[in-house]
Amino acid sequence: GAVVSQHPSWVICKSGTSVKIECRSLDFQATTMFWYRQFPKQSLMLMATSNEGSKATYEQGVEKDKFLINHASLTLSTLTVTSAHPEDSSFYICSVLGTPRGRNEQYFGPGTRLTVT
Amino acid sequence: TQLLEQSPQFLSIQEGENLTVYCNSSSVFSSLQWYRQEPGEGPVLLVTVVTGGEVKKLKRLTFQFGDARKDSSLHITAAQPGDTGLYLCAGAYTGNQFYFGTGTSLTVIP
């Protein structure tokens, strides 16, 4: 499977500031990446699909102006949480879409823990 | 919106016991994946199933995809403490997006 990294692994910021999270595909070129959010004791919720060279596709209920996604290269997608508030505190996880066996499979990064104070 | 329901939500068993986790939806999947997630880490892919009725085995884990491709199950034989974790199913409907189930938190007690 693909090797995916995220940076930072954890971040603490003050309410009202913006935070950028990077997702890198280390060993293959990823046209499509996904961003998920996970609250404690809960499952992953898909936030958006990040497509290289085009605008991201956001899931219903996810504010595109608050969660800015940039997929400027085949190995890097970034998620910027703008004007963060305590309710944005969560575990943010990215994944890379690959087709190693002729079918869609996704490989996840290690996640970024965001705490907004 | 959680389109996939998993049951049970929590499961605590003794080492050596067997267990089954279910993943159900009213929609048809083009493919379905099972993951295990450790606290503070990203999910790790266990298996992908694509054909209705398909059964896959991974050591002590047996995965089954329903004939109608609306449900799936994960059976673990002789559970070990190392099996402890959050088990997640994720289904793809159309397109590339995968939507996760509600999750099953498994604890295997030594």
Interface residues (C-beta under 8 A of the other chain):
Chain A: G1 V4 T32 F34 Y36 K41 Q42 S43 L44 M45 L46 T49 Q60 F91 I93 S95 L97 R101 R103 N104 E105 Q106 Y107 F108 G109 P110 G111 R113
Chain B: T1 Q2 S31 Q33 Y35 G40 E41 G42 P43 V44 L45 T48 V50 L88 A90 A92 N96 Q97 F98 Y99 F100 G101 T102 G103 S105
